[in-house]
Amino acid sequence: MIYLYNIPIKYKLILMQVFTSFIVLGLCCTFFVITDVRNYKDRKAESISAIAQVLGSNTISAIQFLDTAAAMDKLSQLKIETDILNASILNKTNNVFASYTKMGAKNFNFEPTTNSISNRTEFSGASLFAYSKIARNEENLGTVCLRVELAELNNIIGEKVRMAIILFVIGVVFALMISIIFQRSISTPILNLLATMQQVTQSGNYKNRVQVKGDDEVNTLSCAFNTMLEEIEKREMHIKQRTAELETANKEMESFSYSVSHDLRAPIRAINGFSKIIEKKHTPQLDDEGKNLLNTISEEATRMGRLIDDLLAFSRLGKKEIQKAKIDMTELAKEVINEILKLEAEKYKAIITIDQLSSADCDRVLIKQVFVNLISNALKFSFQNPEPAIHIGSYSEPNSIVYYIRDNGVGFDMKFYDKLFGVFQRLHNPDEFPGTGIGLAIVKRIIIRHGGKVWAVGKVNQGATFYFSLPDNTTNSANTTNKESL
């Protein structure tokens, strides 16, 4: 059965039609032979039964007068019936009164009980037996018994079988020819559809079309396929147009990035520089308000510089090629924590615990930036807690590994969740928690480029947990919980 799946459809159609014709013709020929044989037997039985009855009527007198010679004379007339091999006349006591055997045939003894059954025929082996009761005025005088050979029946059966075989072969050949002709009307549209699909798949040319001839289901399917190709062709043209527009936009973005990195930096550097000069040379001439305003100008210029740096870093993420490798995420998280605390150990006093994280296939530089942004945020938003604590862990899901950074800081209101990962979107006062508002947007972009996702859960003044997932290409990335305090 599995082999049939690999046969081309046109051969399947031919095979199906020929096989059906084979069964139908076989049944018809068998019925034809059986019917003819049965009709022959019925006719033969009727003819022999009539002979037996006539013979019984002609031998009534011979039996009554015990004239065996007369009975033998009547039986001898059976020699004109060449297929009657044996004949016997039994008296009413079931003894043989007279008998006849065809020349060259063997003697045959009929069963003595047969005279108890009147006027019947039966087939047994290659012989036909006929029995007819001899009676006069309802008095049972005896029984006529005939045995007929059926050699003619064998000849008839052979002839009918030969004729049936000839008709069967002719019918199968004719069915095969009809199948070959009609299968083309079915298989040709399907093969044309398949050929067009292969051309489209191999060449990517959606201008190809299937030739449609007719309104049947296959041609309707071909029309639908042509419509689909037309729609794909339109969308491909639209995609090419959009690609060209995106390329133009990317070039404009590159030009903008260049302007940001050069043209905008120069004025900011100038503002910073002139602020420093004023601070050095004219501080004695300024009152406290002037000094505060000058300090504010310097800080805002510095913040603007960081904002430009973060914006440029965000724009470059789409161009950076991802270099994946097997990364020990536990060591990477420790490295990030050590670097952050090395710079701001006096400011952040949080207790940080980290599980044994599952390894992942990822870009080390980009995922390190994810850890930097998320751990820095956790430290920044939890340092006002009298006992700040941060926990880093991971767990496995089907086809992915999830990493999380949990803190007990100020948290956030989930109704503003949609703004959380947007560029320049902030949920807290920048004076209280400084930042540029791009860090989480960078995290989201990096994780999406890795084929993962990022999300967060938080409550106001009850902390927040930030999650990100990476594809799991291993079969046994079990998560352990061996904690060590840093």
DAMOWO-V545445 format. One record per run of one state. SS is the DSSP state (a for helix, b for strand, c for the rest). FROM is the first residue (numbers start at 1). TO is the last residue. If there is no record, write none. Layout:
BEGIN
ss=(SS,SS)
from=(FROM,FROM)
to=(TO,TO)
END
This chain:
BEGIN
ss=(c,a,c,a,c,a,c,a,c,b,c,b,c,a,c,b,c,b,c,b,c,a,c,a,c,a,c,a,c,b,c,a,c,b,c,b,a,c,b,c,b,c,a,c,a,c,b,c,b,c,b,c)
from=(1,3,7,9,59,60,65,68,81,84,92,96,102,112,117,120,125,127,137,139,150,151,204,217,282,283,286,288,317,324,328,329,345,351,355,360,364,383,389,398,400,408,414,420,439,450,454,459,464,472,484,486)
to=(2,6,8,58,59,64,67,80,83,91,95,101,111,116,119,124,126,136,138,149,150,203,216,281,282,285,287,316,323,327,328,344,350,354,359,363,382,388,397,399,407,413,419,438,449,453,458,463,471,483,485,486)
END
